[in-house]
Amino acid sequence: MKKVLLLGALLTITSNIWAADDLLPNAGVKERVILRDAKSFTTEVSTSTVRCSEIGYGAQELKINLAALDGWTLFDHTNSNFGDIGEPCMTAGRCKAPWGGDGFSIDDLIQNNPGAEAVTVARTVTELKIETRDENNQEVCQRSLREDLQTSIRGIKFHHSRSGLDQNFPIEVCRK
Protein backbone atom coordinates (compact mmCIF):
# COMPACT_ATOMS: atom_id res chain seq x y z
CA MET A 1 0.00 0.00 0.00
CA LYS A 2 2.88 2.38 0.81
CA LYS A 3 4.29 1.76 -2.67
CA VAL A 4 0.94 2.66 -4.26
CA LEU A 5 0.75 5.87 -2.23
CA LEU A 6 4.32 6.77 -3.11
CA LEU A 7 3.76 6.17 -6.81
CA GLY A 8 0.54 8.19 -6.65
CA ALA A 9 2.55 11.13 -5.31
CA LEU A 10 5.04 11.21 -8.18
CA LEU A 11 4.90 14.53 -9.95
CA THR A 12 7.69 15.19 -12.47
CA ILE A 13 11.17 14.10 -13.53
CA THR A 14 13.98 15.59 -11.41
CA SER A 15 16.01 16.71 -14.40
CA ASN A 16 13.69 19.73 -14.62
CA ILE A 17 13.48 20.70 -10.97
CA TRP A 18 16.39 22.95 -10.17
CA ALA A 19 16.93 26.07 -12.24
CA ALA A 20 20.32 27.62 -11.48
CA ASP A 21 18.75 31.03 -10.75
CA ASP A 22 16.69 29.56 -7.91
CA LEU A 23 19.54 27.87 -6.01
CA LEU A 24 20.54 29.44 -2.74
CA PRO A 25 24.19 30.48 -2.31
CA ASN A 26 26.40 27.49 -1.48
CA ALA A 27 23.49 25.11 -2.11
CA GLY A 28 24.67 21.66 -3.01
CA VAL A 29 22.73 18.51 -3.65
CA LYS A 30 22.62 16.31 -0.56
CA GLU A 31 22.24 12.63 -1.38
CA ARG A 32 21.28 9.84 1.01
CA VAL A 33 20.83 6.20 0.01
CA ILE A 34 17.55 5.05 1.55
CA LEU A 35 17.32 1.59 0.00
CA ARG A 36 19.83 -0.83 -1.49
CA ASP A 37 18.66 -4.31 -2.48
CA ALA A 38 18.59 -6.81 -5.34
CA LYS A 39 16.24 -9.18 -7.11
CA SER A 40 17.22 -12.44 -8.82
CA PHE A 41 15.13 -14.08 -11.53
CA THR A 42 15.33 -15.90 -14.85
CA THR A 43 14.66 -14.03 -18.08
CA GLU A 44 14.56 -14.85 -21.75
CA VAL A 45 17.39 -13.57 -23.94
CA SER A 46 16.11 -13.68 -27.52
CA THR A 47 14.97 -11.49 -30.39
CA SER A 48 11.59 -11.15 -28.64
CA THR A 49 13.17 -9.46 -25.58
CA VAL A 50 16.32 -7.80 -26.99
CA ARG A 51 16.27 -4.88 -29.41
CA CYS A 52 18.00 -1.73 -30.58
CA SER A 53 15.64 1.18 -30.07
CA GLU A 54 15.91 4.94 -29.79
CA ILE A 55 12.59 5.24 -27.95
CA GLY A 56 13.18 7.13 -24.71
CA TYR A 57 16.80 8.02 -25.54
CA GLY A 58 16.93 9.76 -28.93
CA ALA A 59 19.65 7.39 -30.19
CA GLN A 60 19.75 3.65 -30.86
CA GLU A 61 20.31 1.84 -27.53
CA LEU A 62 20.61 -1.90 -26.87
CA LYS A 63 17.70 -2.75 -24.57
CA ILE A 64 16.39 -5.87 -22.91
CA ASN A 65 12.92 -6.33 -21.49
CA LEU A 66 12.87 -7.62 -17.93
CA ALA A 67 9.25 -8.39 -17.08
CA ALA A 68 10.22 -9.54 -13.54
CA LEU A 69 10.97 -5.91 -12.61
CA ASP A 70 7.28 -5.02 -12.95
CA GLY A 71 5.85 -4.39 -9.48
CA TRP A 72 9.24 -4.57 -7.74
CA THR A 73 10.60 -1.16 -8.70
CA LEU A 74 9.29 2.10 -7.20
CA PHE A 75 9.22 3.81 -10.59
CA ASP A 76 7.94 2.64 -13.97
CA HIS A 77 10.93 1.49 -16.03
CA THR A 78 8.94 0.81 -19.21
CA ASN A 79 8.92 2.79 -22.42
CA SER A 80 5.24 1.94 -22.97
CA ASN A 81 4.31 5.63 -23.18
CA PHE A 82 6.42 5.77 -26.31
CA GLY A 83 4.69 2.86 -28.08
CA ASP A 84 7.59 0.49 -27.39
CA ILE A 85 7.13 -2.98 -25.93
CA GLY A 86 5.29 -2.43 -22.63
CA GLU A 87 7.57 -4.24 -20.18
CA PRO A 88 10.26 -2.80 -17.91
CA CYS A 89 13.57 -2.57 -19.71
CA MET A 90 17.19 -1.68 -19.15
CA THR A 91 19.81 -0.33 -21.55
CA ALA A 92 23.42 -1.28 -22.25
CA GLY A 93 24.17 1.92 -24.14
CA ARG A 94 24.59 2.73 -27.78
CA CYS A 95 23.89 0.15 -30.46
CA LYS A 96 26.64 -0.54 -32.94
CA ALA A 97 26.01 1.13 -36.30
CA PRO A 98 25.56 -1.29 -39.23
CA TRP A 99 28.89 -0.11 -40.68
CA GLY A 100 30.76 -0.72 -37.40
CA GLY A 101 32.11 1.44 -34.60
CA ASP A 102 31.52 1.47 -30.85
CA GLY A 103 28.48 0.01 -29.18
CA PHE A 104 26.68 -3.31 -28.99
CA SER A 105 24.63 -5.34 -31.44
CA ILE A 106 21.71 -7.61 -30.64
CA ASP A 107 23.94 -10.54 -31.62
CA ASP A 108 26.54 -9.46 -29.01
CA LEU A 109 23.95 -10.27 -26.34
CA ILE A 110 22.12 -13.23 -27.84
CA GLN A 111 25.42 -14.86 -28.99
CA ASN A 112 23.62 -17.41 -31.22
CA ASN A 113 22.29 -18.93 -28.00
CA PRO A 114 18.75 -17.69 -27.25
CA GLY A 115 17.24 -18.92 -24.04
CA ALA A 116 16.81 -18.44 -20.32
CA GLU A 117 19.40 -16.55 -18.32
CA ALA A 118 19.76 -16.08 -14.55
CA VAL A 119 19.85 -12.36 -13.74
CA THR A 120 20.33 -10.35 -10.57
CA VAL A 121 19.34 -6.67 -10.71
CA ALA A 122 20.82 -4.38 -8.05
CA ARG A 123 18.66 -1.42 -7.00
CA THR A 124 19.66 1.77 -5.20
CA VAL A 125 17.06 4.36 -4.18
CA THR A 126 18.57 7.74 -3.29
CA GLU A 127 16.95 10.77 -1.67
CA LEU A 128 18.15 14.09 -3.13
CA LYS A 129 17.69 17.42 -1.32
CA ILE A 130 18.70 20.92 -2.39
CA GLU A 131 18.11 24.39 -0.98
CA THR A 132 16.27 26.54 -3.51
CA ARG A 133 13.43 29.05 -3.87
CA ASP A 134 9.83 28.34 -4.79
CA GLU A 135 7.55 30.31 -7.12
CA ASN A 136 6.93 32.84 -4.28
CA ASN A 137 10.69 33.36 -3.82
CA GLN A 138 10.55 31.59 -0.44
CA GLU A 139 13.49 29.44 0.64
CA VAL A 140 12.51 25.78 0.43
CA CYS A 141 14.06 22.35 0.45
CA GLN A 142 13.39 20.57 -2.87
CA ARG A 143 13.27 16.81 -2.24
CA SER A 144 13.14 14.00 -4.80
CA LEU A 145 13.95 10.31 -5.17
CA ARG A 146 16.07 8.53 -7.80
CA GLU A 147 15.98 4.78 -8.45
CA ASP A 148 19.02 3.26 -10.19
CA LEU A 149 19.08 -0.31 -11.54
CA GLN A 150 22.19 -2.25 -12.63
CA THR A 151 22.86 -5.76 -13.90
CA SER A 152 25.15 -7.73 -16.18
CA ILE A 153 23.79 -10.19 -18.73
CA ARG A 154 26.19 -12.40 -20.67
CA GLY A 155 29.06 -10.03 -19.91
CA ILE A 156 27.25 -6.85 -20.97
CA LYS A 157 26.40 -4.26 -18.31
CA PHE A 158 22.86 -2.85 -18.29
CA HIS A 159 21.48 0.08 -16.31
CA HIS A 160 18.34 2.19 -15.96
CA SER A 161 17.38 5.18 -13.85
CA ARG A 162 14.10 6.90 -13.05
CA SER A 163 13.34 9.73 -10.66
CA GLY A 164 10.47 11.78 -9.31
CA LEU A 165 8.52 12.69 -6.17
CA ASP A 166 9.65 16.30 -6.47
CA GLN A 167 8.21 18.20 -3.54
CA ASN A 168 9.00 21.34 -1.58
CA PHE A 169 9.56 21.10 2.17
CA PRO A 170 10.51 23.72 4.77
CA ILE A 171 14.14 24.81 4.31
CA GLU A 172 15.05 23.18 7.64
CA VAL A 173 14.59 19.73 6.06
CA CYS A 174 17.70 20.36 3.94
CA ARG A 175 19.69 21.68 6.88
CA LYS A 176 19.36 18.53 9.01
Residue frames as qw, qx, qy, qz and C-alpha x, y, z in Angstrom:
[[0.000, 0.885, 0.466, 0.000, 0.00, 0.00, 0.00],
 [0.320, -0.760, 0.108, 0.555, 2.88, 2.38, 0.81],
 [0.399, -0.084, 0.602, 0.687, 4.29, 1.76, -2.67],
 [0.171, 0.652, 0.655, 0.341, 0.94, 2.66, -4.26],
 [0.171, -0.929, -0.243, 0.220, 0.75, 5.87, -2.23],
 [0.411, -0.552, 0.331, 0.645, 4.32, 6.77, -3.11],
 [0.339, 0.171, 0.672, 0.635, 3.76, 6.17, -6.81],
 [0.060, 0.806, 0.575, 0.130, 0.54, 8.19, -6.65],
 [0.261, -0.877, -0.070, 0.398, 2.55, 11.13, -5.31],
 [0.569, -0.079, 0.405, 0.711, 5.04, 11.21, -8.18],
 [0.220, 0.830, 0.203, -0.471, 4.90, 14.53, -9.95],
 [0.527, 0.823, -0.189, -0.096, 7.69, 15.19, -12.47],
 [0.890, 0.164, -0.142, 0.401, 11.17, 14.10, -13.53],
 [0.516, -0.733, -0.044, 0.440, 13.98, 15.59, -11.41],
 [0.571, 0.107, 0.294, 0.759, 16.01, 16.71, -14.40],
 [0.067, 0.652, 0.339, 0.675, 13.69, 19.73, -14.62],
 [0.473, -0.738, -0.472, 0.094, 13.48, 20.70, -10.97],
 [0.485, -0.676, -0.063, 0.552, 16.39, 22.95, -10.17],
 [0.445, 0.818, 0.090, 0.352, 16.93, 26.07, -12.24],
 [0.623, 0.077, -0.271, 0.729, 20.32, 27.62, -11.48],
 [0.048, -0.521, 0.012, -0.852, 18.75, 31.03, -10.75],
 [0.672, -0.564, -0.188, -0.441, 16.69, 29.56, -7.91],
 [0.800, -0.115, -0.461, 0.367, 19.54, 27.87, -6.01],
 [0.415, -0.910, 0.016, 0.007, 20.54, 29.44, -2.74],
 [0.224, 0.789, -0.549, 0.161, 24.19, 30.48, -2.31],
 [0.067, -0.441, 0.871, -0.206, 26.40, 27.49, -1.48],
 [0.833, 0.042, 0.301, -0.462, 23.49, 25.11, -2.11],
 [0.146, 0.361, -0.889, -0.239, 24.67, 21.66, -3.01],
 [0.802, -0.107, -0.395, -0.435, 22.73, 18.51, -3.65],
 [0.363, -0.391, 0.766, -0.358, 22.62, 16.31, -0.56],
 [0.723, 0.099, -0.584, -0.355, 22.24, 12.63, -1.38],
 [0.432, -0.322, 0.736, -0.409, 21.28, 9.84, 1.01],
 [0.409, 0.034, -0.862, -0.297, 20.83, 6.20, 0.01],
 [0.574, -0.205, 0.370, -0.701, 17.55, 5.05, 1.55],
 [0.917, 0.057, 0.329, -0.218, 17.32, 1.59, 0.00],
 [0.243, 0.568, -0.745, -0.252, 19.83, -0.83, -1.49],
 [0.749, -0.031, 0.620, -0.232, 18.66, -4.31, -2.48],
 [0.144, 0.336, -0.778, -0.511, 18.59, -6.81, -5.34],
 [0.816, 0.186, 0.312, -0.449, 16.24, -9.18, -7.11],
 [0.124, -0.310, 0.878, 0.343, 17.22, -12.44, -8.82],
 [0.744, 0.380, 0.347, -0.426, 15.13, -14.08, -11.53],
 [0.504, 0.022, 0.720, 0.476, 15.33, -15.90, -14.85],
 [0.395, 0.692, 0.058, -0.602, 14.66, -14.03, -18.08],
 [0.795, 0.413, 0.395, 0.203, 14.56, -14.85, -21.75],
 [0.140, -0.646, 0.383, 0.646, 17.39, -13.57, -23.94],
 [0.504, 0.329, 0.723, 0.339, 16.11, -13.68, -27.52],
 [0.110, 0.201, 0.375, 0.898, 14.97, -11.49, -30.39],
 [0.303, -0.683, -0.575, -0.335, 11.59, -11.15, -28.64],
 [0.514, -0.780, -0.259, 0.245, 13.17, -9.46, -25.58],
 [0.488, -0.436, 0.208, 0.727, 16.32, -7.80, -26.99],
 [0.448, 0.775, 0.377, 0.237, 16.27, -4.88, -29.41],
 [0.343, -0.076, 0.036, 0.936, 18.00, -1.73, -30.58],
 [0.019, -0.806, -0.563, -0.180, 15.64, 1.18, -30.07],
 [0.241, 0.273, -0.130, 0.922, 15.91, 4.94, -29.79],
 [0.433, -0.675, -0.406, -0.438, 12.59, 5.24, -27.95],
 [0.632, -0.752, -0.167, 0.086, 13.18, 7.13, -24.71],
 [0.661, -0.445, 0.171, 0.580, 16.80, 8.02, -25.54],
 [0.300, 0.884, -0.087, -0.347, 16.93, 9.76, -28.93],
 [0.251, 0.608, -0.727, -0.199, 19.65, 7.39, -30.19],
 [0.860, 0.033, -0.473, -0.187, 19.75, 3.65, -30.86],
 [0.309, -0.537, 0.676, -0.399, 20.31, 1.84, -27.53],
 [0.480, 0.016, -0.874, -0.067, 20.61, -1.90, -26.87],
 [0.520, -0.301, 0.331, -0.727, 17.70, -2.75, -24.57],
 [0.313, -0.077, -0.946, -0.025, 16.39, -5.87, -22.91],
 [0.603, -0.458, -0.157, -0.634, 12.92, -6.33, -21.49],
 [0.233, 0.093, -0.862, 0.441, 12.87, -7.62, -17.93],
 [0.512, -0.481, -0.457, -0.546, 9.25, -8.39, -17.08],
 [0.652, -0.370, -0.587, 0.306, 10.22, -9.54, -13.54],
 [0.237, 0.034, -0.256, 0.936, 10.97, -5.91, -12.61],
 [0.343, -0.450, -0.362, -0.741, 7.28, -5.02, -12.95],
 [0.681, -0.618, -0.287, -0.268, 5.85, -4.39, -9.48],
 [0.784, -0.295, -0.238, 0.493, 9.24, -4.57, -7.74],
 [0.383, 0.172, -0.016, 0.907, 10.60, -1.16, -8.70],
 [0.011, -0.567, -0.436, 0.698, 9.29, 2.10, -7.20],
 [0.271, 0.584, -0.175, -0.745, 9.22, 3.81, -10.59],
 [0.831, 0.450, 0.294, -0.141, 7.94, 2.64, -13.97],
 [0.323, -0.532, 0.600, 0.503, 10.93, 1.49, -16.03],
 [0.595, 0.423, 0.652, 0.205, 8.94, 0.81, -19.21],
 [0.054, -0.214, 0.331, 0.918, 8.92, 2.79, -22.42],
 [0.212, 0.486, 0.845, 0.070, 5.24, 1.94, -22.97],
 [0.133, 0.799, 0.257, -0.527, 4.31, 5.63, -23.18],
 [0.053, 0.610, -0.484, -0.625, 6.42, 5.77, -26.31],
 [0.824, 0.362, -0.128, -0.416, 4.69, 2.86, -28.08],
 [0.258, 0.472, -0.842, 0.042, 7.59, 0.49, -27.39],
 [0.625, -0.181, -0.759, -0.030, 7.13, -2.98, -25.93],
 [0.425, -0.688, 0.014, -0.588, 5.29, -2.43, -22.63],
 [0.865, -0.367, -0.274, 0.203, 7.57, -4.24, -20.18],
 [0.367, -0.875, 0.240, 0.206, 10.26, -2.80, -17.91],
 [0.831, 0.452, -0.065, 0.318, 13.57, -2.57, -19.71],
 [0.492, -0.729, 0.215, 0.425, 17.19, -1.68, -19.15],
 [0.585, 0.800, -0.133, 0.016, 19.81, -0.33, -21.55],
 [0.843, -0.212, 0.138, 0.475, 23.42, -1.28, -22.25],
 [0.164, -0.637, 0.242, 0.713, 24.17, 1.92, -24.14],
 [0.412, 0.604, -0.292, -0.617, 24.59, 2.73, -27.78],
 [0.891, 0.243, 0.383, -0.004, 23.89, 0.15, -30.46],
 [0.438, -0.303, 0.556, 0.639, 26.64, -0.54, -32.94],
 [0.471, 0.602, -0.136, -0.631, 26.01, 1.13, -36.30],
 [0.929, 0.296, 0.211, -0.073, 25.56, -1.29, -39.23],
 [0.619, 0.702, -0.269, 0.229, 28.89, -0.11, -40.68],
 [0.726, 0.001, -0.457, 0.513, 30.76, -0.72, -37.40],
 [0.040, -0.632, 0.228, -0.739, 32.11, 1.44, -34.60],
 [0.030, -0.145, 0.763, -0.629, 31.52, 1.47, -30.85],
 [0.656, -0.080, 0.122, -0.741, 28.48, 0.01, -29.18],
 [0.405, -0.051, 0.902, -0.141, 26.68, -3.31, -28.99],
 [0.457, 0.036, -0.597, -0.658, 24.63, -5.34, -31.44],
 [0.837, -0.193, 0.085, -0.505, 21.71, -7.61, -30.64],
 [0.898, 0.200, -0.387, 0.061, 23.94, -10.54, -31.62],
 [0.225, 0.499, -0.617, 0.566, 26.54, -9.46, -29.01],
 [0.486, -0.285, 0.504, -0.655, 23.95, -10.27, -26.34],
 [0.918, 0.074, 0.052, -0.386, 22.12, -13.23, -27.84],
 [0.176, -0.584, 0.783, 0.121, 25.42, -14.86, -28.99],
 [0.573, 0.164, -0.695, -0.404, 23.62, -17.41, -31.22],
 [0.303, -0.105, -0.898, 0.300, 22.29, -18.93, -28.00],
 [0.429, -0.411, -0.070, -0.801, 18.75, -17.69, -27.25],
 [0.635, -0.295, -0.713, 0.042, 17.24, -18.92, -24.04],
 [0.547, -0.804, -0.209, -0.098, 16.81, -18.44, -20.32],
 [0.472, 0.417, -0.399, 0.666, 19.40, -16.55, -18.32],
 [0.530, -0.629, -0.459, 0.336, 19.76, -16.08, -14.55],
 [0.201, 0.623, 0.006, 0.756, 19.85, -12.36, -13.74],
 [0.420, -0.597, -0.478, 0.489, 20.33, -10.35, -10.57],
 [0.146, 0.737, 0.170, 0.637, 19.34, -6.67, -10.71],
 [0.411, -0.285, -0.444, 0.743, 20.82, -4.38, -8.05],
 [0.058, -0.818, -0.388, -0.421, 18.66, -1.42, -7.00],
 [0.356, -0.202, -0.357, 0.840, 19.66, 1.77, -5.20],
 [0.069, -0.843, -0.447, -0.292, 17.06, 4.36, -4.18],
 [0.436, -0.044, -0.218, 0.872, 18.57, 7.74, -3.29],
 [0.070, -0.896, -0.407, 0.165, 16.95, 10.77, -1.67],
 [0.446, 0.275, 0.087, 0.847, 18.15, 14.09, -3.13],
 [0.185, -0.871, -0.390, 0.236, 17.69, 17.42, -1.32],
 [0.441, 0.237, 0.092, 0.861, 18.70, 20.92, -2.39],
 [0.079, -0.646, -0.372, 0.662, 18.11, 24.39, -0.98],
 [0.204, 0.305, 0.530, 0.765, 16.27, 26.54, -3.51],
 [0.236, 0.221, 0.243, -0.914, 13.43, 29.05, -3.87],
 [0.340, 0.463, 0.818, -0.010, 9.83, 28.34, -4.79],
 [0.221, 0.589, 0.510, 0.586, 7.55, 30.31, -7.12],
 [0.266, -0.924, -0.240, -0.130, 6.93, 32.84, -4.28],
 [0.356, 0.688, -0.408, 0.483, 10.69, 33.36, -3.82],
 [0.684, -0.615, 0.268, -0.286, 10.55, 31.59, -0.44],
 [0.095, 0.510, -0.853, 0.059, 13.49, 29.44, 0.64],
 [0.918, -0.068, 0.099, -0.377, 12.51, 25.78, 0.43],
 [0.350, -0.377, 0.847, 0.133, 14.06, 22.35, 0.45],
 [0.733, 0.342, -0.322, -0.492, 13.39, 20.57, -2.87],
 [0.493, -0.292, 0.812, -0.109, 13.27, 16.81, -2.24],
 [0.774, 0.347, -0.306, -0.433, 13.14, 14.00, -4.80],
 [0.771, -0.254, 0.584, 0.008, 13.95, 10.31, -5.17],
 [0.476, 0.581, -0.569, -0.334, 16.07, 8.53, -7.80],
 [0.888, -0.118, 0.432, -0.102, 15.98, 4.78, -8.45],
 [0.275, 0.659, -0.647, -0.266, 19.02, 3.26, -10.19],
 [0.956, 0.006, 0.267, -0.122, 19.08, -0.31, -11.54],
 [0.181, 0.686, -0.677, -0.194, 22.19, -2.25, -12.63],
 [0.913, -0.052, 0.397, -0.075, 22.86, -5.76, -13.90],
 [0.055, 0.542, -0.729, -0.413, 25.15, -7.73, -16.18],
 [0.870, 0.245, 0.342, -0.257, 23.79, -10.19, -18.73],
 [0.892, 0.305, 0.186, 0.277, 26.19, -12.40, -20.67],
 [0.631, -0.133, 0.061, 0.762, 29.06, -10.03, -19.91],
 [0.112, 0.499, 0.258, 0.820, 27.25, -6.85, -20.97],
 [0.126, -0.294, -0.560, 0.764, 26.40, -4.26, -18.31],
 [0.112, -0.622, -0.568, -0.528, 22.86, -2.85, -18.29],
 [0.140, -0.228, -0.474, 0.839, 21.48, 0.08, -16.31],
 [0.111, -0.642, -0.538, -0.534, 18.34, 2.19, -15.96],
 [0.185, -0.192, -0.465, 0.844, 17.38, 5.18, -13.85],
 [0.165, -0.680, -0.519, -0.490, 14.10, 6.90, -13.05],
 [0.228, -0.125, -0.481, 0.837, 13.34, 9.73, -10.66],
 [0.256, -0.593, -0.442, -0.622, 10.47, 11.78, -9.31],
 [0.507, -0.661, -0.515, 0.203, 8.52, 12.69, -6.17],
 [0.312, 0.276, -0.089, 0.904, 9.65, 16.30, -6.47],
 [0.352, -0.803, -0.467, -0.109, 8.21, 18.20, -3.54],
 [0.130, 0.612, -0.286, 0.726, 9.00, 21.34, -1.58],
 [0.651, -0.513, -0.508, 0.234, 9.56, 21.10, 2.17],
 [0.274, -0.960, 0.043, 0.034, 10.51, 23.72, 4.77],
 [0.414, 0.764, -0.452, 0.204, 14.14, 24.81, 4.31],
 [0.466, -0.595, 0.591, -0.282, 15.05, 23.18, 7.64],
 [0.967, 0.085, 0.219, -0.093, 14.59, 19.73, 6.06],
 [0.728, 0.592, -0.207, 0.278, 17.70, 20.36, 3.94],
 [0.044, 0.753, -0.464, 0.464, 19.69, 21.68, 6.88],
 [0.824, -0.426, 0.292, -0.235, 19.36, 18.53, 9.01]]
